[in-house]
């Protein structure tokens, strides 16, 4: 069985990414691997049909 992180950590990853934090900085702050951060951001972007490069921008 694959290791999973808690939903609270996933939410933190996505919030910090939207604020413009780098994957490396998010990983360091949350104590997880940088590639894990990347994977969860990519999965969220795919679900929402968004691009993965850079932070998500708010549009009116």
Secondary structure as GFF3:
##gff-version 3
##sequence-region A 1 60
A	DSSP	alpha_helix	7	18	.	.	.	ID=ss1
A	DSSP	alpha_helix	23	30	.	.	.	ID=ss2
A	DSSP	alpha_helix	34	48	.	.	.	ID=ss3
###
